[in-house]
Amino acid sequence: VLILDDWGLMKLSAENRRDLLEVLEDRHGRRSTIATSQLPIEEWHGVIGDATLADAILDRLVHNAYKINLRGESMRKQQAKLTATETSE
């Protein structure tokens, strides 16, 4: 399993795009890939950059994918509330 965690935080360089396409092409239909992102899928094309490579990459990532959309506050925020100490005046 390949996990792309926090996908889309920065735009990909030309070299990153080519490398990612090559990795996904090798894995497509044979290996599992998990991508997590705070960015909606509709915005991934812009993060990848090159329209042609973006189409190829997203075809391999999104086609036949199971999509799970989470709602609510992040777990980090919820845990911070539990561990925060209140200051007394």
Order of alpha helices (4+ residues) and beta strands (2+ residues): beta-alpha-beta-alpha-alpha-alpha
